[in-house]
Amino acid sequence: MDNKDPWEQPKKWLDSITADHKILAGEESTSVEGDKVACVILDIATRFLKAYPAKEKTAKETKKAMQTFCGQGRPKRVYTDNSGENIAALEDLGWPHDTSQPHRPQTNGMAERAVRLVKEGTSCCLEQSGLSEAWWNFAMKYFCFAHNVQDTVCGGRTPYDVRDFRKKFDSTKLIPFGAAVRYTPIAPQEKRRIHQFKGKTLPGIFSHYNTKQGGEWDGTVSIIDQEALETCDHVSEV
């Protein structure tokens, strides 16, 4: 009989993942894009962590988050809090949903710690940036990326390094969330704002690094246009 702890068994990406939701209560917690909830997903073996802000906690949004996290892969085990949204999403995907009682204390603990880590990391990013709490959705995306490329949690390697992506990332060049930057605009409405005698860039606030499905950095970043900081009219990818 195999008496090994199930949490000692995951050895590689998508052997086991956890998924849980963080719900932010009250209108004051709504993000600049109307988000009120986030789905936090953790890969156990690599400690790769992502969070997906959404306007509602629904099976559709949960399914979308899980597909984005896994990319082209399929997890061998998925542990959740057994909410209706998670159950419906996994049934629709046809993915294995482990609901066994013996695993629940351990899986709940890991999922809860992942949610707490994302919450505390997001709060820290906002506090250091000086931006209001309404920008938590962007701060959350930034924190998860920073965790994946900076935190050495897998035998001295970062979660991003363990994934062995083709697109590498030098964490020593990580730009802080909320940092003042200048960027070359791509959108026509932004290009029109460039004065012919003042160079070819606009002032902005650094938001986050953009990633592909599966979590690999796609080589671009998102910038909050400084002029539209209070209205969030422009969040540019450059």
ChimeraX commands (.cxc) that place a marker at each C-alpha (Angstrom):
marker #1 position 0.00,0.00,0.00 radius 0.5
marker #1 position 1.32,3.43,-0.94 radius 0.5
marker #1 position 1.24,5.71,2.10 radius 0.5
marker #1 position 3.15,8.59,0.54 radius 0.5
marker #1 position 1.89,12.08,1.13 radius 0.5
marker #1 position 0.09,13.10,-2.11 radius 0.5
marker #1 position 1.88,16.46,-2.01 radius 0.5
marker #1 position 5.26,14.74,-2.34 radius 0.5
marker #1 position 4.26,13.15,-5.62 radius 0.5
marker #1 position 3.93,16.07,-8.11 radius 0.5
marker #1 position 7.24,16.25,-9.95 radius 0.5
marker #1 position 6.54,18.34,-13.02 radius 0.5
marker #1 position 4.33,21.04,-14.53 radius 0.5
marker #1 position 0.60,20.21,-14.38 radius 0.5
marker #1 position 0.95,17.07,-12.27 radius 0.5
marker #1 position -1.31,18.85,-9.74 radius 0.5
marker #1 position -2.80,22.34,-9.57 radius 0.5
marker #1 position -5.01,24.18,-7.10 radius 0.5
marker #1 position -7.64,26.78,-7.98 radius 0.5
marker #1 position -9.42,29.10,-5.59 radius 0.5
marker #1 position -11.17,32.47,-5.71 radius 0.5
marker #1 position -10.56,35.71,-3.88 radius 0.5
marker #1 position -13.72,37.81,-3.70 radius 0.5
marker #1 position -13.39,41.51,-2.98 radius 0.5
marker #1 position -16.43,42.93,-1.23 radius 0.5
marker #1 position -17.90,46.39,-1.74 radius 0.5
marker #1 position -17.91,48.91,-4.56 radius 0.5
marker #1 position -14.71,50.46,-3.17 radius 0.5
marker #1 position -12.90,47.22,-4.06 radius 0.5
marker #1 position -13.96,47.23,-7.71 radius 0.5
marker #1 position -10.99,47.65,-10.05 radius 0.5
marker #1 position -10.66,50.32,-12.74 radius 0.5
marker #1 position -11.86,47.69,-15.22 radius 0.5
marker #1 position -14.81,46.58,-13.08 radius 0.5
marker #1 position -13.21,43.45,-11.62 radius 0.5
marker #1 position -14.51,42.21,-8.26 radius 0.5
marker #1 position -13.03,38.72,-8.01 radius 0.5
marker #1 position -9.86,36.86,-8.96 radius 0.5
marker #1 position -9.21,33.18,-9.67 radius 0.5
marker #1 position -5.84,32.18,-8.15 radius 0.5
marker #1 position -4.19,29.10,-9.65 radius 0.5
marker #1 position -1.02,27.39,-8.40 radius 0.5
marker #1 position 1.00,24.59,-9.96 radius 0.5
marker #1 position 2.26,22.45,-7.08 radius 0.5
marker #1 position 5.47,21.04,-8.59 radius 0.5
marker #1 position 6.86,24.29,-10.04 radius 0.5
marker #1 position 5.12,26.76,-7.69 radius 0.5
marker #1 position 4.12,28.69,-10.80 radius 0.5
marker #1 position 1.41,31.13,-9.73 radius 0.5
marker #1 position -1.12,33.21,-11.64 radius 0.5
marker #1 position -4.25,35.21,-10.80 radius 0.5
marker #1 position -7.03,36.17,-13.18 radius 0.5
marker #1 position -9.22,39.17,-12.27 radius 0.5
marker #1 position -12.84,39.03,-13.41 radius 0.5
marker #1 position -16.06,40.94,-12.96 radius 0.5
marker #1 position -17.94,37.90,-11.63 radius 0.5
marker #1 position -17.25,34.48,-10.16 radius 0.5
marker #1 position -18.77,32.33,-12.88 radius 0.5
marker #1 position -18.08,28.93,-14.43 radius 0.5
marker #1 position -17.29,30.67,-17.74 radius 0.5
marker #1 position -14.64,32.95,-16.18 radius 0.5
marker #1 position -13.22,30.07,-14.14 radius 0.5
marker #1 position -12.91,27.90,-17.23 radius 0.5
marker #1 position -11.20,30.72,-19.10 radius 0.5
marker #1 position -8.71,31.21,-16.25 radius 0.5
marker #1 position -7.88,27.50,-16.10 radius 0.5
marker #1 position -7.38,27.26,-19.86 radius 0.5
marker #1 position -5.15,30.35,-19.87 radius 0.5
marker #1 position -3.07,28.98,-16.99 radius 0.5
marker #1 position -2.55,25.54,-18.53 radius 0.5
marker #1 position -2.09,26.67,-22.12 radius 0.5
marker #1 position -1.98,23.63,-24.39 radius 0.5
marker #1 position -1.50,21.28,-21.43 radius 0.5
marker #1 position -3.95,19.26,-19.37 radius 0.5
marker #1 position -3.51,18.83,-15.59 radius 0.5
marker #1 position -3.45,15.34,-14.11 radius 0.5
marker #1 position -5.14,16.55,-10.92 radius 0.5
marker #1 position -7.09,19.69,-10.04 radius 0.5
marker #1 position -7.88,20.56,-6.44 radius 0.5
marker #1 position -10.45,23.27,-5.69 radius 0.5
marker #1 position -12.73,24.46,-2.90 radius 0.5
marker #1 position -15.54,22.52,-4.62 radius 0.5
marker #1 position -17.55,25.64,-5.40 radius 0.5
marker #1 position -20.26,25.30,-8.04 radius 0.5
marker #1 position -18.28,27.45,-10.48 radius 0.5
marker #1 position -15.16,25.27,-10.20 radius 0.5
marker #1 position -17.12,22.03,-10.52 radius 0.5
marker #1 position -19.01,23.27,-13.60 radius 0.5
marker #1 position -15.84,24.59,-15.25 radius 0.5
marker #1 position -13.96,21.32,-14.75 radius 0.5
marker #1 position -16.87,19.23,-15.95 radius 0.5
marker #1 position -17.06,21.32,-19.11 radius 0.5
marker #1 position -13.31,20.95,-19.66 radius 0.5
marker #1 position -13.37,17.24,-18.89 radius 0.5
marker #1 position -10.45,17.64,-16.47 radius 0.5
marker #1 position -9.94,15.39,-13.41 radius 0.5
marker #1 position -11.30,17.01,-10.25 radius 0.5
marker #1 position -9.95,15.49,-7.04 radius 0.5
marker #1 position -12.57,15.82,-4.31 radius 0.5
marker #1 position -11.30,13.10,-1.95 radius 0.5
marker #1 position -11.61,13.91,1.74 radius 0.5
marker #1 position -8.10,12.72,2.76 radius 0.5
marker #1 position -6.48,15.28,0.45 radius 0.5
marker #1 position -8.66,18.21,1.41 radius 0.5
marker #1 position -6.80,19.63,4.46 radius 0.5
marker #1 position -3.52,19.74,2.52 radius 0.5
marker #1 position -4.96,21.07,-0.71 radius 0.5
marker #1 position -7.06,23.66,1.08 radius 0.5
marker #1 position -3.97,24.82,2.95 radius 0.5
marker #1 position -1.92,25.25,-0.22 radius 0.5
marker #1 position -4.73,26.99,-2.09 radius 0.5
marker #1 position -5.38,29.33,0.84 radius 0.5
marker #1 position -1.68,30.18,1.15 radius 0.5
marker #1 position -1.54,30.94,-2.57 radius 0.5
marker #1 position -4.52,33.29,-2.28 radius 0.5
marker #1 position -2.98,34.96,0.76 radius 0.5
marker #1 position 0.36,35.36,-1.02 radius 0.5
marker #1 position -1.31,37.02,-4.00 radius 0.5
marker #1 position -3.40,39.29,-1.75 radius 0.5
marker #1 position -0.40,40.43,0.31 radius 0.5
marker #1 position 1.83,40.80,-2.75 radius 0.5
marker #1 position -0.78,42.85,-4.58 radius 0.5
marker #1 position -1.24,45.12,-1.56 radius 0.5
marker #1 position 2.52,45.62,-1.31 radius 0.5
marker #1 position 2.78,46.56,-4.99 radius 0.5
marker #1 position -0.01,49.11,-4.62 radius 0.5
marker #1 position 1.46,50.63,-1.47 radius 0.5
marker #1 position 4.93,51.00,-2.97 radius 0.5
marker #1 position 3.56,52.45,-6.22 radius 0.5
marker #1 position 1.37,55.08,-4.62 radius 0.5
marker #1 position -1.54,54.14,-6.90 radius 0.5
marker #1 position -5.03,53.78,-5.48 radius 0.5
marker #1 position -6.60,50.43,-4.63 radius 0.5
marker #1 position -8.69,50.62,-7.81 radius 0.5
marker #1 position -5.59,49.52,-9.73 radius 0.5
marker #1 position -5.39,46.18,-7.88 radius 0.5
marker #1 position -6.11,44.12,-11.01 radius 0.5
marker #1 position -2.92,45.36,-12.70 radius 0.5
marker #1 position -0.90,45.12,-9.48 radius 0.5
marker #1 position -2.05,41.51,-9.11 radius 0.5
marker #1 position -0.88,40.59,-12.61 radius 0.5
marker #1 position 2.44,42.29,-11.92 radius 0.5
marker #1 position 2.96,40.54,-8.60 radius 0.5
marker #1 position 2.33,37.05,-9.99 radius 0.5
marker #1 position 4.84,37.63,-12.79 radius 0.5
marker #1 position 7.39,39.02,-10.31 radius 0.5
marker #1 position 6.91,35.99,-8.05 radius 0.5
marker #1 position 7.45,33.61,-10.96 radius 0.5
marker #1 position 10.67,35.26,-12.15 radius 0.5
marker #1 position 12.19,36.28,-8.81 radius 0.5
marker #1 position 11.28,33.89,-5.99 radius 0.5
marker #1 position 13.67,30.94,-5.73 radius 0.5
marker #1 position 11.35,28.25,-4.44 radius 0.5
marker #1 position 12.31,25.16,-6.47 radius 0.5
marker #1 position 15.79,24.00,-5.53 radius 0.5
marker #1 position 17.27,27.47,-5.97 radius 0.5
marker #1 position 15.44,28.07,-9.25 radius 0.5
marker #1 position 12.50,30.35,-9.93 radius 0.5
marker #1 position 9.15,28.96,-11.10 radius 0.5
marker #1 position 9.73,30.64,-14.47 radius 0.5
marker #1 position 13.14,28.97,-14.85 radius 0.5
marker #1 position 11.73,25.57,-13.91 radius 0.5
marker #1 position 9.18,25.90,-16.71 radius 0.5
marker #1 position 12.13,26.22,-19.14 radius 0.5
marker #1 position 10.41,28.65,-21.49 radius 0.5
marker #1 position 12.05,29.62,-24.78 radius 0.5
marker #1 position 11.56,33.29,-23.91 radius 0.5
marker #1 position 13.96,33.94,-21.03 radius 0.5
marker #1 position 13.63,36.79,-18.56 radius 0.5
marker #1 position 16.39,38.60,-16.69 radius 0.5
marker #1 position 14.88,39.32,-13.26 radius 0.5
marker #1 position 17.62,41.87,-12.50 radius 0.5
marker #1 position 15.93,44.12,-15.07 radius 0.5
marker #1 position 12.45,43.85,-13.57 radius 0.5
marker #1 position 10.74,47.26,-13.72 radius 0.5
marker #1 position 8.83,48.13,-10.51 radius 0.5
marker #1 position 5.05,48.36,-10.64 radius 0.5
marker #1 position 4.00,52.01,-10.85 radius 0.5
marker #1 position 7.40,53.25,-12.03 radius 0.5
marker #1 position 7.42,56.40,-14.14 radius 0.5
marker #1 position 8.44,55.52,-17.70 radius 0.5
marker #1 position 8.40,56.95,-21.19 radius 0.5
marker #1 position 7.10,54.80,-24.02 radius 0.5
marker #1 position 6.71,54.87,-27.78 radius 0.5
marker #1 position 2.98,54.85,-28.52 radius 0.5
marker #1 position 1.45,52.45,-31.00 radius 0.5
marker #1 position -2.23,53.42,-30.95 radius 0.5
marker #1 position -3.15,56.19,-33.44 radius 0.5
marker #1 position -4.96,58.28,-30.78 radius 0.5
marker #1 position -1.78,58.31,-28.71 radius 0.5
marker #1 position 0.52,59.10,-31.62 radius 0.5
marker #1 position -1.55,62.22,-32.32 radius 0.5
marker #1 position -0.63,63.56,-28.88 radius 0.5
marker #1 position 3.10,63.61,-29.63 radius 0.5
marker #1 position 4.37,67.15,-30.18 radius 0.5
marker #1 position 6.65,67.42,-33.20 radius 0.5
marker #1 position 9.31,69.24,-31.14 radius 0.5
marker #1 position 9.17,67.03,-28.02 radius 0.5
marker #1 position 10.49,63.67,-29.16 radius 0.5
marker #1 position 8.62,60.49,-29.96 radius 0.5
marker #1 position 7.63,59.20,-26.51 radius 0.5
marker #1 position 4.87,59.81,-23.98 radius 0.5
marker #1 position 4.97,59.68,-20.17 radius 0.5
marker #1 position 3.38,56.67,-18.53 radius 0.5
marker #1 position 3.21,54.42,-15.48 radius 0.5
marker #1 position 4.56,50.87,-15.71 radius 0.5
marker #1 position 1.78,48.32,-15.22 radius 0.5
marker #1 position 2.74,44.69,-15.91 radius 0.5
marker #1 position 4.42,42.15,-18.16 radius 0.5
marker #1 position 2.13,40.43,-20.67 radius 0.5
marker #1 position 2.14,36.65,-20.94 radius 0.5
marker #1 position 0.89,34.04,-23.39 radius 0.5
marker #1 position -1.43,31.17,-22.55 radius 0.5
marker #1 position 0.60,28.91,-20.28 radius 0.5
marker #1 position 2.45,31.82,-18.65 radius 0.5
marker #1 position 5.42,32.53,-20.91 radius 0.5
marker #1 position 6.33,36.23,-21.29 radius 0.5
marker #1 position 5.37,37.39,-24.80 radius 0.5
marker #1 position 8.03,40.11,-24.89 radius 0.5
marker #1 position 5.64,43.03,-24.37 radius 0.5
marker #1 position 4.60,45.13,-21.38 radius 0.5
marker #1 position 1.52,47.19,-20.49 radius 0.5
marker #1 position 1.84,50.88,-19.70 radius 0.5
marker #1 position -0.78,53.12,-18.08 radius 0.5
marker #1 position -0.92,56.37,-20.00 radius 0.5
marker #1 position -0.16,59.11,-17.49 radius 0.5
marker #1 position -2.69,61.53,-18.96 radius 0.5
marker #1 position -5.43,58.93,-18.58 radius 0.5
marker #1 position -4.30,57.69,-15.16 radius 0.5
marker #1 position -7.52,58.63,-13.37 radius 0.5
marker #1 position -9.91,57.39,-16.07 radius 0.5
marker #1 position -7.96,54.34,-17.36 radius 0.5
marker #1 position -8.78,55.36,-20.92 radius 0.5
marker #1 position -5.49,53.97,-22.19 radius 0.5
marker #1 position -3.52,50.95,-21.06 radius 0.5
marker #1 position -1.05,50.36,-23.86 radius 0.5
marker #1 position 0.90,47.28,-24.84 radius 0.5
marker #1 position 4.42,48.13,-26.01 radius 0.5
marker link #1:1,2 radius 0.2
marker link #1:2,3 radius 0.2
marker link #1:3,4 radius 0.2
marker link #1:4,5 radius 0.2
marker link #1:5,6 radius 0.2
marker link #1:6,7 radius 0.2
marker link #1:7,8 radius 0.2
marker link #1:8,9 radius 0.2
marker link #1:9,10 radius 0.2
marker link #1:10,11 radius 0.2
marker link #1:11,12 radius 0.2
marker link #1:12,13 radius 0.2
marker link #1:13,14 radius 0.2
marker link #1:14,15 radius 0.2
marker link #1:15,16 radius 0.2
marker link #1:16,17 radius 0.2
marker link #1:17,18 radius 0.2
marker link #1:18,19 radius 0.2
marker link #1:19,20 radius 0.2
marker link #1:20,21 radius 0.2
marker link #1:21,22 radius 0.2
marker link #1:22,23 radius 0.2
marker link #1:23,24 radius 0.2
marker link #1:24,25 radius 0.2
marker link #1:25,26 radius 0.2
marker link #1:26,27 radius 0.2
marker link #1:27,28 radius 0.2
marker link #1:28,29 radius 0.2
marker link #1:29,30 radius 0.2
marker link #1:30,31 radius 0.2
marker link #1:31,32 radius 0.2
marker link #1:32,33 radius 0.2
marker link #1:33,34 radius 0.2
marker link #1:34,35 radius 0.2
marker link #1:35,36 radius 0.2
marker link #1:36,37 radius 0.2
marker link #1:37,38 radius 0.2
marker link #1:38,39 radius 0.2
marker link #1:39,40 radius 0.2
marker link #1:40,41 radius 0.2
marker link #1:41,42 radius 0.2
marker link #1:42,43 radius 0.2
marker link #1:43,44 radius 0.2
marker link #1:44,45 radius 0.2
marker link #1:45,46 radius 0.2
marker link #1:46,47 radius 0.2
marker link #1:47,48 radius 0.2
marker link #1:48,49 radius 0.2
marker link #1:49,50 radius 0.2
marker link #1:50,51 radius 0.2
marker link #1:51,52 radius 0.2
marker link #1:52,53 radius 0.2
marker link #1:53,54 radius 0.2
marker link #1:54,55 radius 0.2
marker link #1:55,56 radius 0.2
marker link #1:56,57 radius 0.2
marker link #1:57,58 radius 0.2
marker link #1:58,59 radius 0.2
marker link #1:59,60 radius 0.2
marker link #1:60,61 radius 0.2
marker link #1:61,62 radius 0.2
marker link #1:62,63 radius 0.2
marker link #1:63,64 radius 0.2
marker link #1:64,65 radius 0.2
marker link #1:65,66 radius 0.2
marker link #1:66,67 radius 0.2
marker link #1:67,68 radius 0.2
marker link #1:68,69 radius 0.2
marker link #1:69,70 radius 0.2
marker link #1:70,71 radius 0.2
marker link #1:71,72 radius 0.2
marker link #1:72,73 radius 0.2
marker link #1:73,74 radius 0.2
marker link #1:74,75 radius 0.2
marker link #1:75,76 radius 0.2
marker link #1:76,77 radius 0.2
marker link #1:77,78 radius 0.2
marker link #1:78,79 radius 0.2
marker link #1:79,80 radius 0.2
marker link #1:80,81 radius 0.2
marker link #1:81,82 radius 0.2
marker link #1:82,83 radius 0.2
marker link #1:83,84 radius 0.2
marker link #1:84,85 radius 0.2
marker link #1:85,86 radius 0.2
marker link #1:86,87 radius 0.2
marker link #1:87,88 radius 0.2
marker link #1:88,89 radius 0.2
marker link #1:89,90 radius 0.2
marker link #1:90,91 radius 0.2
marker link #1:91,92 radius 0.2
marker link #1:92,93 radius 0.2
marker link #1:93,94 radius 0.2
marker link #1:94,95 radius 0.2
marker link #1:95,96 radius 0.2
marker link #1:96,97 radius 0.2
marker link #1:97,98 radius 0.2
marker link #1:98,99 radius 0.2
marker link #1:99,100 radius 0.2
marker link #1:100,101 radius 0.2
marker link #1:101,102 radius 0.2
marker link #1:102,103 radius 0.2
marker link #1:103,104 radius 0.2
marker link #1:104,105 radius 0.2
marker link #1:105,106 radius 0.2
marker link #1:106,107 radius 0.2
marker link #1:107,108 radius 0.2
marker link #1:108,109 radius 0.2
marker link #1:109,110 radius 0.2
marker link #1:110,111 radius 0.2
marker link #1:111,112 radius 0.2
marker link #1:112,113 radius 0.2
marker link #1:113,114 radius 0.2
marker link #1:114,115 radius 0.2
marker link #1:115,116 radius 0.2
marker link #1:116,117 radius 0.2
marker link #1:117,118 radius 0.2
marker link #1:118,119 radius 0.2
marker link #1:119,120 radius 0.2
marker link #1:120,121 radius 0.2
marker link #1:121,122 radius 0.2
marker link #1:122,123 radius 0.2
marker link #1:123,124 radius 0.2
marker link #1:124,125 radius 0.2
marker link #1:125,126 radius 0.2
marker link #1:126,127 radius 0.2
marker link #1:127,128 radius 0.2
marker link #1:128,129 radius 0.2
marker link #1:129,130 radius 0.2
marker link #1:130,131 radius 0.2
marker link #1:131,132 radius 0.2
marker link #1:132,133 radius 0.2
marker link #1:133,134 radius 0.2
marker link #1:134,135 radius 0.2
marker link #1:135,136 radius 0.2
marker link #1:136,137 radius 0.2
marker link #1:137,138 radius 0.2
marker link #1:138,139 radius 0.2
marker link #1:139,140 radius 0.2
marker link #1:140,141 radius 0.2
marker link #1:141,142 radius 0.2
marker link #1:142,143 radius 0.2
marker link #1:143,144 radius 0.2
marker link #1:144,145 radius 0.2
marker link #1:145,146 radius 0.2
marker link #1:146,147 radius 0.2
marker link #1:147,148 radius 0.2
marker link #1:148,149 radius 0.2
marker link #1:149,150 radius 0.2
marker link #1:150,151 radius 0.2
marker link #1:151,152 radius 0.2
marker link #1:152,153 radius 0.2
marker link #1:153,154 radius 0.2
marker link #1:154,155 radius 0.2
marker link #1:155,156 radius 0.2
marker link #1:156,157 radius 0.2
marker link #1:157,158 radius 0.2
marker link #1:158,159 radius 0.2
marker link #1:159,160 radius 0.2
marker link #1:160,161 radius 0.2
marker link #1:161,162 radius 0.2
marker link #1:162,163 radius 0.2
marker link #1:163,164 radius 0.2
marker link #1:164,165 radius 0.2
marker link #1:165,166 radius 0.2
marker link #1:166,167 radius 0.2
marker link #1:167,168 radius 0.2
marker link #1:168,169 radius 0.2
marker link #1:169,170 radius 0.2
marker link #1:170,171 radius 0.2
marker link #1:171,172 radius 0.2
marker link #1:172,173 radius 0.2
marker link #1:173,174 radius 0.2
marker link #1:174,175 radius 0.2
marker link #1:175,176 radius 0.2
marker link #1:176,177 radius 0.2
marker link #1:177,178 radius 0.2
marker link #1:178,179 radius 0.2
marker link #1:179,180 radius 0.2
marker link #1:180,181 radius 0.2
marker link #1:181,182 radius 0.2
marker link #1:182,183 radius 0.2
marker link #1:183,184 radius 0.2
marker link #1:184,185 radius 0.2
marker link #1:185,186 radius 0.2
marker link #1:186,187 radius 0.2
marker link #1:187,188 radius 0.2
marker link #1:188,189 radius 0.2
marker link #1:189,190 radius 0.2
marker link #1:190,191 radius 0.2
marker link #1:191,192 radius 0.2
marker link #1:192,193 radius 0.2
marker link #1:193,194 radius 0.2
marker link #1:194,195 radius 0.2
marker link #1:195,196 radius 0.2
marker link #1:196,197 radius 0.2
marker link #1:197,198 radius 0.2
marker link #1:198,199 radius 0.2
marker link #1:199,200 radius 0.2
marker link #1:200,201 radius 0.2
marker link #1:201,202 radius 0.2
marker link #1:202,203 radius 0.2
marker link #1:203,204 radius 0.2
marker link #1:204,205 radius 0.2
marker link #1:205,206 radius 0.2
marker link #1:206,207 radius 0.2
marker link #1:207,208 radius 0.2
marker link #1:208,209 radius 0.2
marker link #1:209,210 radius 0.2
marker link #1:210,211 radius 0.2
marker link #1:211,212 radius 0.2
marker link #1:212,213 radius 0.2
marker link #1:213,214 radius 0.2
marker link #1:214,215 radius 0.2
marker link #1:215,216 radius 0.2
marker link #1:216,217 radius 0.2
marker link #1:217,218 radius 0.2
marker link #1:218,219 radius 0.2
marker link #1:219,220 radius 0.2
marker link #1:220,221 radius 0.2
marker link #1:221,222 radius 0.2
marker link #1:222,223 radius 0.2
marker link #1:223,224 radius 0.2
marker link #1:224,225 radius 0.2
marker link #1:225,226 radius 0.2
marker link #1:226,227 radius 0.2
marker link #1:227,228 radius 0.2
marker link #1:228,229 radius 0.2
marker link #1:229,230 radius 0.2
marker link #1:230,231 radius 0.2
marker link #1:231,232 radius 0.2
marker link #1:232,233 radius 0.2
marker link #1:233,234 radius 0.2
marker link #1:234,235 radius 0.2
marker link #1:235,236 radius 0.2
marker link #1:236,237 radius 0.2
marker link #1:237,238 radius 0.2
view
